[in-house]
């Protein structure tokens, strides 16, 4: 087993970390204060990312991407995790399920997304369908040669910047021995399509400036050409997407935890009480030891899951474990860092309270901790007939 990064991977880490420190950090206070990313800042981040050759690096070279492996992309996301999500959004990682585009869809959606000319957003969650994806009520029915969509989506990240949306919709119901089971189809929906509206979402305490929106469909008519993949084949598309996003969440949690840990370590070495640095007291020093141990464990777990994908090995359980452990690790690390800072940790003078707030959502989106535990236990028990 080789745990060291290659020279190329070290270059990826160094380049992306330098980009985050020089192009993302300087704007974080403004975004945190206003809850907005100025358009000129967004455009500059995107332009510089394209110049670096990292825009859409998660796509193969055959369509204009950098063709990095799952492991290399996890390293990219880990370093991006150090910065504000509202800003790193413009580093540009289109949804990898766009590789399911066929024919004209490639020219209208896939290639422009890879070139940075059009931005996408993915729409799955509904008010009554979060963890229970098959509970979605947003539906499409046939009408002549078209599909007519009605319903809504919420918690749609990045929707305010998106030119088009990848939308999962119920298109029928099958009767199964375990009860009715909805069929899901994926549609490509352009902003401005009649009957489709993007509205402001909810104010969140996590990731200021990285907004969520509400999408509404009122007799929104789409032709067959807007179906992504196969009709009723949305779950196959969805599962492939979830693999990548859950590794992304795990990797970004590791990166954010390392940045937070740097603050904790420095403060423990510099802050003095009772005539010595507080890090010399076991109450603090042992927390530092536990934090770095958990961070390293989450890091290796995440990279190992990405490696399995690259090798074509089953990775469902490993990815769920990485997402579960890394996000819960981040919660513990940010909370411990705030405790080490004491009262100052809750003050806006330091970014600690921001790290703490931002960490909370990671255990919810892209599959809650409970869903990850369900996946892990199911993968272990099914082979035994349980």
DRENDO-1510 file (C-alpha; in Angstrom, 1 decimal, always signed):
<recs>
REC; n; res; u; v; w
REC; 1; UNK; +0.0; +0.0; +0.0 .
REC; 2; UNK; +1.3; +3.4; -1.0 .
REC; 3; UNK; +0.2; +6.3; +1.2 .
REC; 4; UNK; +2.4; +9.0; -0.3 .
REC; 5; UNK; +1.1; +11.3; -3.0 .
REC; 6; UNK; +2.7; +11.3; -6.4 .
REC; 7; UNK; +4.5; +14.5; -7.6 .
REC; 8; UNK; +1.5; +15.3; -9.8 .
REC; 9; UNK; -0.8; +15.0; -6.8 .
REC; 10; UNK; +1.4; +17.1; -4.6 .
REC; 11; UNK; +1.3; +19.8; -7.4 .
REC; 12; UNK; -2.5; +19.6; -7.4 .
REC; 13; UNK; -2.7; +20.1; -3.6 .
REC; 14; UNK; -0.1; +22.9; -3.7 .
REC; 15; UNK; -1.8; +24.7; -6.6 .
REC; 16; UNK; -5.4; +24.5; -5.2 .
REC; 17; UNK; -4.4; +25.4; -1.7 .
REC; 18; UNK; -2.5; +28.5; -3.0 .
REC; 19; UNK; -5.5; +29.5; -5.0 .
REC; 20; UNK; -7.8; +29.2; -2.0 .
REC; 21; UNK; -5.5; +31.2; +0.2 .
REC; 22; UNK; -4.9; +34.0; -2.4 .
REC; 23; UNK; -8.2; +34.2; -4.3 .
REC; 24; UNK; -10.8; +33.0; -1.7 .
REC; 25; UNK; -9.6; +34.0; +1.8 .
REC; 26; UNK; -9.4; +37.7; +1.0 .
REC; 27; UNK; -13.2; +37.9; +0.1 .
REC; 28; UNK; -14.5; +35.7; +2.9 .
REC; 29; UNK; -15.2; +38.5; +5.4 .
REC; 30; UNK; -17.2; +40.5; +2.9 .
REC; 31; UNK; -19.3; +37.5; +2.0 .
REC; 32; UNK; -19.9; +36.6; +5.6 .
REC; 33; UNK; -20.9; +40.2; +6.4 .
REC; 34; UNK; -23.2; +40.8; +3.4 .
REC; 35; UNK; -24.3; +37.3; +2.5 .
REC; 36; UNK; -23.5; +38.1; -1.2 .
REC; 37; UNK; -20.8; +37.3; -3.6 .
REC; 38; UNK; -20.1; +40.4; -5.8 .
REC; 39; UNK; -20.5; +39.5; -9.5 .
REC; 40; UNK; -17.1; +40.8; -10.3 .
REC; 41; UNK; -15.5; +38.6; -7.7 .
REC; 42; UNK; -17.4; +35.5; -9.0 .
REC; 43; UNK; -16.3; +36.3; -12.5 .
REC; 44; UNK; -12.7; +36.7; -11.5 .
REC; 45; UNK; -12.6; +33.4; -9.6 .
REC; 46; UNK; -14.0; +31.6; -12.6 .
REC; 47; UNK; -11.6; +33.3; -15.0 .
REC; 48; UNK; -8.6; +32.4; -12.9 .
REC; 49; UNK; -9.8; +28.8; -12.4 .
REC; 50; UNK; -10.1; +28.4; -16.2 .
REC; 51; UNK; -6.6; +29.9; -16.7 .
REC; 52; UNK; -5.2; +27.3; -14.2 .
REC; 53; UNK; -6.9; +24.5; -16.2 .
REC; 54; UNK; -8.9; +23.4; -13.2 .
REC; 55; UNK; -12.4; +24.4; -14.3 .
REC; 56; UNK; -14.5; +21.2; -14.7 .
REC; 57; UNK; -11.5; +19.2; -13.8 .
REC; 58; UNK; -13.8; +16.4; -12.8 .
REC; 59; UNK; -14.7; +15.8; -16.4 .
REC; 60; UNK; -12.8; +13.6; -18.9 .
REC; 61; UNK; -10.4; +15.2; -21.4 .
REC; 62; UNK; -12.6; +13.9; -24.2 .
REC; 63; UNK; -15.2; +16.7; -23.4 .
REC; 64; UNK; -12.7; +19.4; -22.4 .
REC; 65; UNK; -12.1; +18.6; -18.7 .
REC; 66; UNK; -8.8; +17.8; -17.0 .
REC; 67; UNK; -9.6; +14.1; -16.6 .
REC; 68; UNK; -8.5; +13.8; -13.1 .
REC; 69; UNK; -9.1; +10.6; -11.2 .
REC; 70; UNK; -11.6; +10.3; -8.3 .
REC; 71; UNK; -8.7; +10.3; -5.9 .
REC; 72; UNK; -7.2; +13.4; -7.5 .
REC; 73; UNK; -10.6; +15.2; -7.5 .
REC; 74; UNK; -11.0; +14.3; -3.8 .
REC; 75; UNK; -7.7; +16.2; -3.2 .
REC; 76; UNK; -9.0; +19.2; -5.1 .
REC; 77; UNK; -12.2; +19.2; -3.1 .
REC; 78; UNK; -10.2; +18.8; +0.2 .
REC; 79; UNK; -8.3; +22.0; -0.5 .
REC; 80; UNK; -11.4; +23.8; -1.7 .
REC; 81; UNK; -13.0; +22.8; +1.6 .
REC; 82; UNK; -10.7; +25.3; +3.4 .
REC; 83; UNK; -12.5; +28.2; +1.8 .
REC; 84; UNK; -16.0; +29.7; +1.7 .
REC; 85; UNK; -18.4; +27.6; -0.3 .
REC; 86; UNK; -20.1; +30.7; -1.6 .
REC; 87; UNK; -16.8; +31.6; -3.3 .
REC; 88; UNK; -15.3; +28.2; -4.2 .
REC; 89; UNK; -18.6; +27.5; -6.0 .
REC; 90; UNK; -17.1; +29.5; -8.9 .
REC; 91; UNK; -14.1; +27.3; -9.1 .
REC; 92; UNK; -16.5; +25.3; -11.2 .
REC; 93; UNK; -17.3; +21.6; -10.8 .
REC; 94; UNK; -20.4; +20.9; -12.9 .
REC; 95; UNK; -22.5; +17.8; -12.0 .
REC; 96; UNK; -20.8; +14.8; -13.4 .
REC; 97; UNK; -24.1; +13.3; -14.4 .
REC; 98; UNK; -24.1; +15.6; -17.4 .
REC; 99; UNK; -21.9; +12.9; -19.0 .
REC; 100; UNK; -25.3; +11.2; -19.6 .
REC; 101; UNK; -26.1; +13.9; -22.2 .
REC; 102; UNK; -26.6; +12.6; -25.7 .
REC; 103; UNK; -26.9; +14.2; -29.1 .
REC; 104; UNK; -27.8; +17.8; -29.1 .
REC; 105; UNK; -27.8; +17.9; -25.3 .
REC; 106; UNK; -24.0; +17.8; -25.4 .
REC; 107; UNK; -23.8; +21.0; -27.3 .
REC; 108; UNK; -26.5; +22.7; -25.3 .
REC; 109; UNK; -25.6; +21.6; -21.8 .
REC; 110; UNK; -22.5; +19.4; -21.3 .
REC; 111; UNK; -19.8; +21.2; -23.3 .
REC; 112; UNK; -20.9; +24.8; -22.3 .
REC; 113; UNK; -20.9; +23.7; -18.7 .
REC; 114; UNK; -17.4; +22.3; -19.0 .
REC; 115; UNK; -16.2; +25.4; -20.7 .
REC; 116; UNK; -17.7; +27.6; -18.0 .
REC; 117; UNK; -20.2; +29.3; -20.3 .
REC; 118; UNK; -23.2; +27.9; -18.5 .
REC; 119; UNK; -23.7; +26.9; -14.9 .
REC; 120; UNK; -25.9; +24.0; -13.7 .
REC; 121; UNK; -27.8; +23.3; -10.5 .
REC; 122; UNK; -29.2; +20.0; -9.3 .
REC; 123; UNK; -32.8; +19.8; -8.0 .
REC; 124; UNK; -33.9; +16.8; -6.0 .
REC; 125; UNK; -35.1; +17.7; -2.5 .
REC; 126; UNK; -38.7; +18.7; -1.8 .
REC; 127; UNK; -40.5; +19.9; +1.3 .
REC; 128; UNK; -41.9; +16.3; +1.8 .
REC; 129; UNK; -39.1; +14.4; +0.2 .
REC; 130; UNK; -35.6; +14.7; +1.7 .
REC; 131; UNK; -34.1; +11.4; +2.8 .
REC; 132; UNK; -37.2; +9.7; +1.3 .
REC; 133; UNK; -36.4; +10.5; -2.3 .
REC; 134; UNK; -39.2; +8.3; -3.6 .
REC; 135; UNK; -41.6; +10.4; -1.7 .
REC; 136; UNK; -41.2; +13.3; -4.2 .
REC; 137; UNK; -44.5; +14.8; -5.3 .
REC; 138; UNK; -43.1; +16.9; -8.2 .
REC; 139; UNK; -44.4; +15.0; -11.2 .
REC; 140; UNK; -44.4; +14.9; -15.0 .
REC; 141; UNK; -47.2; +13.4; -17.1 .
REC; 142; UNK; -47.3; +12.8; -20.8 .
REC; 143; UNK; -49.4; +15.2; -22.9 .
REC; 144; UNK; -49.0; +14.5; -26.6 .
REC; 145; UNK; -45.4; +14.5; -27.4 .
REC; 146; UNK; -44.4; +16.5; -24.4 .
REC; 147; UNK; -44.0; +16.2; -20.6 .
REC; 148; UNK; -45.9; +18.6; -18.3 .
REC; 149; UNK; -44.3; +19.1; -14.9 .
REC; 150; UNK; -46.0; +20.4; -11.8 .
REC; 151; UNK; -44.7; +20.7; -8.2 .
REC; 152; UNK; -41.8; +22.3; -6.4 .
REC; 153; UNK; -38.3; +21.7; -5.1 .
REC; 154; UNK; -36.5; +23.4; -2.3 .
REC; 155; UNK; -33.0; +23.7; -0.7 .
REC; 156; UNK; -31.6; +24.0; -4.3 .
REC; 157; UNK; -28.0; +25.2; -3.9 .
REC; 158; UNK; -26.4; +27.5; -6.5 .
REC; 159; UNK; -29.7; +28.0; -8.2 .
REC; 160; UNK; -29.4; +31.8; -8.3 .
REC; 161; UNK; -26.4; +31.5; -10.6 .
REC; 162; UNK; -27.6; +28.5; -12.7 .
REC; 163; UNK; -28.5; +28.8; -16.4 .
REC; 164; UNK; -30.1; +25.4; -16.4 .
REC; 165; UNK; -31.2; +22.7; -13.9 .
REC; 166; UNK; -31.0; +19.0; -13.6 .
REC; 167; UNK; -34.3; +18.1; -12.1 .
REC; 168; UNK; -35.5; +14.7; -10.7 .
REC; 169; UNK; -39.3; +14.2; -11.2 .
REC; 170; UNK; -41.7; +11.3; -10.5 .
REC; 171; UNK; -43.1; +9.9; -13.8 .
REC; 172; UNK; -45.1; +7.0; -12.7 .
REC; 173; UNK; -45.7; +4.4; -10.0 .
REC; 174; UNK; -45.0; +0.6; -10.0 .
REC; 175; UNK; -46.8; -1.9; -7.8 .
REC; 176; UNK; -44.2; -4.0; -6.0 .
REC; 177; UNK; -44.4; -6.6; -3.2 .
REC; 178; UNK; -43.2; -3.9; -0.8 .
REC; 179; UNK; -45.9; -1.4; -2.0 .
REC; 180; UNK; -46.1; +1.3; -4.6 .
REC; 181; UNK; -42.7; +2.5; -5.9 .
REC; 182; UNK; -42.3; +5.7; -7.8 .
REC; 183; UNK; -40.4; +5.9; -11.1 .
REC; 184; UNK; -38.1; +8.8; -11.4 .
REC; 185; UNK; -37.0; +10.6; -14.6 .
REC; 186; UNK; -34.3; +13.3; -14.9 .
REC; 187; UNK; -35.0; +16.4; -16.9 .
REC; 188; UNK; -32.8; +19.3; -18.2 .
REC; 189; UNK; -34.7; +22.6; -17.6 .
REC; 190; UNK; -33.5; +26.0; -18.8 .
REC; 191; UNK; -33.9; +29.1; -16.7 .
REC; 192; UNK; -36.8; +31.1; -18.3 .
REC; 193; UNK; -38.7; +28.1; -19.5 .
REC; 194; UNK; -42.5; +29.0; -19.4 .
REC; 195; UNK; -44.1; +27.6; -16.2 .
REC; 196; UNK; -40.8; +27.3; -14.4 .
REC; 197; UNK; -39.7; +29.8; -11.7 .
REC; 198; UNK; -36.7; +30.2; -9.4 .
REC; 199; UNK; -37.5; +32.0; -6.1 .
REC; 200; UNK; -35.4; +33.0; -3.1 .
REC; 201; UNK; -35.1; +30.2; -0.5 .
REC; 202; UNK; -34.5; +30.3; +3.2 .
REC; 203; UNK; -32.0; +32.2; +5.3 .
REC; 204; UNK; -29.4; +29.7; +6.6 .
REC; 205; UNK; -26.9; +30.1; +9.4 .
REC; 206; UNK; -24.5; +27.8; +7.5 .
REC; 207; UNK; -22.3; +28.9; +4.5 .
REC; 208; UNK; -23.4; +32.5; +4.2 .
REC; 209; UNK; -23.6; +33.6; +0.6 .
REC; 210; UNK; -24.0; +30.0; -0.6 .
REC; 211; UNK; -27.8; +30.3; -1.1 .
REC; 212; UNK; -30.6; +27.9; -1.5 .
REC; 213; UNK; -33.6; +28.5; -3.7 .
REC; 214; UNK; -37.1; +27.2; -4.3 .
REC; 215; UNK; -38.1; +26.0; -7.7 .
REC; 216; UNK; -41.8; +25.9; -8.8 .
REC; 217; UNK; -43.3; +24.1; -11.9 .
REC; 218; UNK; -46.7; +25.2; -13.0 .
REC; 219; UNK; -47.7; +23.2; -16.2 .
REC; 220; UNK; -44.1; +23.5; -17.3 .
REC; 221; UNK; -44.0; +21.8; -20.7 .
REC; 222; UNK; -40.9; +20.0; -21.9 .
REC; 223; UNK; -40.2; +17.9; -25.0 .
REC; 224; UNK; -38.6; +14.5; -24.9 .
REC; 225; UNK; -35.3; +16.1; -25.9 .
REC; 226; UNK; -35.0; +17.4; -22.3 .
REC; 227; UNK; -34.9; +14.0; -20.7 .
REC; 228; UNK; -31.4; +13.2; -19.3 .
REC; 229; UNK; -30.7; +9.5; -19.6 .
REC; 230; UNK; -33.6; +7.1; -19.9 .
REC; 231; UNK; -37.3; +7.7; -19.1 .
REC; 232; UNK; -37.9; +6.3; -15.6 .
REC; 233; UNK; -34.1; +5.8; -15.3 .
REC; 234; UNK; -33.5; +8.7; -12.9 .
REC; 235; UNK; -32.4; +6.5; -10.0 .
REC; 236; UNK; -29.5; +5.1; -12.0 .
REC; 237; UNK; -28.4; +8.6; -12.8 .
REC; 238; UNK; -29.0; +9.7; -9.2 .
REC; 239; UNK; -26.9; +6.9; -7.7 .
REC; 240; UNK; -23.9; +7.7; -9.9 .
REC; 241; UNK; -24.1; +11.4; -8.9 .
REC; 242; UNK; -24.4; +10.6; -5.1 .
REC; 243; UNK; -21.2; +8.7; -5.2 .
REC; 244; UNK; -19.3; +11.7; -6.3 .
REC; 245; UNK; -21.1; +14.3; -4.1 .
REC; 246; UNK; -20.7; +12.2; -0.9 .
REC; 247; UNK; -16.9; +11.9; -1.5 .
REC; 248; UNK; -16.9; +15.7; -2.1 .
REC; 249; UNK; -18.7; +16.4; +1.2 .
REC; 250; UNK; -16.3; +14.1; +3.0 .
REC; 251; UNK; -13.2; +15.7; +1.4 .
REC; 252; UNK; -14.3; +19.2; +2.0 .
REC; 253; UNK; -15.0; +18.4; +5.6 .
REC; 254; UNK; -11.5; +17.2; +6.0 .
REC; 255; UNK; -10.1; +20.4; +4.4 .
REC; 256; UNK; -12.2; +22.6; +6.6 .
REC; 257; UNK; -11.3; +20.6; +9.7 .
REC; 258; UNK; -7.6; +21.1; +8.9 .
REC; 259; UNK; -8.0; +24.8; +8.6 .
REC; 260; UNK; -9.9; +25.0; +11.9 .
REC; 261; UNK; -7.3; +22.8; +13.5 .
REC; 262; UNK; -4.5; +25.2; +12.5 .
REC; 263; UNK; -6.3; +27.9; +14.5 .
REC; 264; UNK; -6.7; +25.6; +17.5 .
REC; 265; UNK; -3.1; +24.6; +17.4 .
REC; 266; UNK; -1.7; +28.1; +17.1 .
REC; 267; UNK; -4.0; +29.4; +19.9 .
REC; 268; UNK; -3.1; +26.6; +22.2 .
REC; 269; UNK; +0.6; +27.4; +21.7 .
REC; 270; UNK; +0.2; +31.2; +22.1 .
REC; 271; UNK; -2.6; +31.7; +24.6 .
REC; 272; UNK; -1.2; +31.7; +28.2 .
REC; 273; UNK; -3.1; +31.1; +31.5 .
REC; 274; UNK; -1.6; +30.4; +34.9 .
REC; 275; UNK; +1.8; +31.3; +33.5 .
REC; 276; UNK; +2.1; +28.8; +30.6 .
REC; 277; UNK; +0.6; +28.1; +27.2 .
REC; 278; UNK; -2.8; +26.5; +27.5 .
REC; 279; UNK; -1.7; +23.7; +25.2 .
REC; 280; UNK; +0.5; +22.4; +28.1 .
REC; 281; UNK; -2.6; +21.6; +30.1 .
REC; 282; UNK; -3.8; +18.1; +29.4 .
REC; 283; UNK; -7.4; +19.4; +29.1 .
REC; 284; UNK; -6.3; +21.2; +26.0 .
REC; 285; UNK; -3.3; +19.2; +24.8 .
REC; 286; UNK; -5.3; +16.0; +24.7 .
REC; 287; UNK; -8.0; +17.7; +22.7 .
REC; 288; UNK; -5.4; +18.7; +20.2 .
REC; 289; UNK; -4.1; +15.1; +20.0 .
REC; 290; UNK; -7.6; +13.7; +19.5 .
REC; 291; UNK; -8.4; +16.3; +16.8 .
REC; 292; UNK; -5.5; +15.6; +14.6 .
REC; 293; UNK; -6.0; +11.8; +15.0 .
REC; 294; UNK; -9.6; +12.1; +13.8 .
REC; 295; UNK; -8.7; +14.4; +11.0 .
REC; 296; UNK; -6.1; +12.0; +9.7 .
REC; 297; UNK; -8.4; +9.1; +10.0 .
REC; 298; UNK; -11.2; +10.9; +8.0 .
REC; 299; UNK; -8.6; +11.9; +5.4 .
REC; 300; UNK; -7.4; +8.4; +4.8 .
REC; 301; UNK; -11.0; +7.0; +4.9 .
REC; 302; UNK; -12.1; +9.5; +2.2 .
REC; 303; UNK; -9.1; +9.0; -0.1 .
REC; 304; UNK; -9.4; +5.2; +0.2 .
REC; 305; UNK; -13.1; +5.4; -0.9 .
REC; 306; UNK; -12.1; +7.5; -3.9 .
REC; 307; UNK; -9.3; +5.0; -4.7 .
REC; 308; UNK; -11.8; +2.2; -4.7 .
REC; 309; UNK; -13.9; +4.0; -7.3 .
REC; 310; UNK; -10.8; +4.5; -9.5 .
REC; 311; UNK; -10.1; +0.8; -9.3 .
REC; 312; UNK; -13.7; -0.1; -10.3 .
REC; 313; UNK; -14.3; -1.8; -6.9 .
REC; 314; UNK; -17.6; -1.7; -5.0 .
REC; 315; UNK; -17.5; +1.4; -2.8 .
REC; 316; UNK; -21.0; +2.1; -1.6 .
REC; 317; UNK; -20.2; +1.2; +2.0 .
REC; 318; UNK; -16.8; +2.9; +2.0 .
REC; 319; UNK; -18.2; +6.1; +0.6 .
REC; 320; UNK; -21.0; +6.2; +3.1 .
REC; 321; UNK; -18.4; +5.6; +5.9 .
REC; 322; UNK; -16.3; +8.4; +4.7 .
REC; 323; UNK; -19.2; +10.8; +4.5 .
REC; 324; UNK; -20.5; +9.8; +7.9 .
REC; 325; UNK; -17.2; +9.9; +9.7 .
REC; 326; UNK; -15.7; +13.0; +8.1 .
REC; 327; UNK; -18.8; +15.2; +8.7 .
REC; 328; UNK; -19.2; +14.1; +12.3 .
REC; 329; UNK; -15.4; +14.5; +12.8 .
REC; 330; UNK; -15.8; +18.1; +11.5 .
REC; 331; UNK; -18.5; +18.8; +14.1 .
REC; 332; UNK; -16.2; +17.6; +16.9 .
REC; 333; UNK; -13.2; +19.5; +15.7 .
REC; 334; UNK; -15.0; +22.8; +15.2 .
REC; 335; UNK; -16.7; +22.4; +18.6 .
REC; 336; UNK; -13.4; +21.6; +20.3 .
REC; 337; UNK; -11.7; +24.5; +18.6 .
REC; 338; UNK; -14.4; +26.9; +19.9 .
REC; 339; UNK; -14.0; +25.5; +23.4 .
REC; 340; UNK; -10.2; +26.1; +23.3 .
REC; 341; UNK; -10.8; +29.7; +22.2 .
REC; 342; UNK; -13.4; +30.1; +25.0 .
REC; 343; UNK; -15.6; +33.1; +24.8 .
REC; 344; UNK; -13.6; +34.6; +22.0 .
REC; 345; UNK; -14.5; +31.6; +19.8 .
REC; 346; UNK; -18.0; +32.9; +19.6 .
REC; 347; UNK; -17.0; +36.4; +18.6 .
REC; 348; UNK; -17.1; +37.5; +14.9 .
REC; 349; UNK; -13.5; +38.7; +15.3 .
REC; 350; UNK; -12.4; +35.2; +14.6 .
REC; 351; UNK; -13.7; +32.7; +11.9 .
REC; 352; UNK; -14.1; +30.0; +14.5 .
REC; 353; UNK; -17.8; +30.6; +15.1 .
REC; 354; UNK; -18.3; +30.5; +11.3 .
REC; 355; UNK; -16.5; +27.1; +11.0 .
REC; 356; UNK; -18.7; +25.9; +13.8 .
REC; 357; UNK; -22.0; +27.1; +12.1 .
REC; 358; UNK; -20.9; +25.9; +8.7 .
REC; 359; UNK; -20.1; +22.4; +10.0 .
REC; 360; UNK; -23.6; +21.7; +11.1 .
REC; 361; UNK; -25.2; +21.2; +7.7 .
REC; 362; UNK; -22.6; +18.7; +6.5 .
REC; 363; UNK; -24.3; +15.9; +8.5 .
REC; 364; UNK; -27.6; +16.7; +6.7 .
REC; 365; UNK; -27.2; +17.4; +3.0 .
REC; 366; UNK; -26.2; +14.8; +0.4 .
REC; 367; UNK; -27.6; +12.1; +2.7 .
REC; 368; UNK; -28.0; +12.5; +6.5 .
REC; 369; UNK; -25.8; +10.7; +9.0 .
REC; 370; UNK; -28.7; +8.4; +9.6 .
REC; 371; UNK; -29.0; +7.5; +5.9 .
REC; 372; UNK; -25.2; +6.8; +5.8 .
REC; 373; UNK; -25.6; +4.4; +8.8 .
REC; 374; UNK; -28.5; +2.7; +7.0 .
REC; 375; UNK; -26.4; +2.2; +3.9 .
REC; 376; UNK; -23.4; +0.8; +5.9 .
REC; 377; UNK; -25.5; -1.6; +8.0 .
REC; 378; UNK; -27.5; -2.7; +4.9 .
REC; 379; UNK; -24.3; -3.5; +2.9 .
REC; 380; UNK; -23.0; -5.5; +5.8 .
REC; 381; UNK; -26.2; -7.4; +6.7 .
REC; 382; UNK; -27.6; -8.2; +3.2 .
REC; 383; UNK; -24.9; -10.8; +2.3 .
REC; 384; UNK; -25.9; -12.7; +5.5 .
REC; 385; UNK; -29.5; -12.8; +4.4 .
REC; 386; UNK; -30.6; -10.2; +7.1 .
</recs>
